């Protein structure tokens, strides 16, 4: 066990007290623990999409999102992934090619 000292603003302290009374028999430590574990579960470590880089389609392909076709030589956008925590983080990189069109990648030409 570890002991932590921290300061909460009034609104957060009242929310903690209410949560502790309603769900944890008044035990604030259990309420804080549950809140931290819930947050940790939603922000898992994994692969997070951080942007797109332009690339040339080398063969016929389709946009990952809207399925717009790409001809060979046409500019498409490949996702860039970074390993870090985040909501909806992927546990592993997607298999196979992933190309998006400018509209789906949010590229403003």
N, C-alpha and C positions, 0 to 999 in steps of 0.2 A: 504494500500500500504506500502511496505517496500523499503528501498533504500539499494543497495549493491554496494560496491566499489570493483573492482577486476582488476587485470592486465592481459593482453593478450599478447602472443608473436606476432611478426609481421605477421606471416603467418595466425594465427587465426584472428587477427584484420582485415586483408585484406579480409578474407573469410566472416567475419561478415559484413563488409561494402558492399561487393558485394551482399550478400544475402539480406541485408536491402534495397539496391537500387532496386534489381530485383523483390522482392516480397512484400516489406512493405513500399514502397514510401519513402525510406531513414530512416525509424524509426528503429534504432538499438535495442531499448528496445523491440519492438514487435518481431524482429528477434530472440533475445535471448530467449524471452518467448516461442516462437514457438519451438525452438530447445530443450529447457528444457522439455516442455510438450511432444514432440515426443520421447525423450529419456525415460521419465518416463513411457510412454505408452508401450514401448518395454521391460521394466524391471519391470514388475508387481510383486507384492508380491504374493508368492504362494509356492507350493511344488516343490522343485528342487531335482532331482536325484543326490545324492552325492557319491554313491558307491554301492557295493554289499557285502553281507555276505553269507558264505556258509551255506547251510541247507540240510537236508535229505528229499528227496521226500517221502511223506507218502502214496501216491497212484499214479496211472499212471497219468502223466501230460505231457505237451509239453512246449518247450522253447517259451517264449513270442515273440521273434524276428524271429527265423528261423524254429520254430515248430519241432525241434528235439525231439523225445520222451524220457521221463525219466521213468524208472521202479521204483517201490517202493524200497527204500533203497539207491538209487543212489544219488550222490551229485549234487545239483543244487545250483543256486545263487539267493538270494532274494534281490531286490533293497532296498536301504536305502534312505529315503526321508528326507529332512530338510526344514523347513519353512524359506524362505528368498526371497529377490527379485532376479530376473534373467530372461534373455530372454527365452521365451517359458515355463515359470513357469506354473505348473498346478494349477487350482483354487481349486481342491479337489483331494484327494488321489484316485488312481484307485480302482475300486471295483473288487473283486474276486482275486484269486491267480495270482501272477506274479512271474514266475521263469525263469531264463535265464541259458543257458548252459555256460560253461567256456569261449568258444570262443566269444559269444555275450556279456558276461559280461566283456570281456577284461582281464580275469584272466590268467596269465602266469604260467602254472604248470611245 
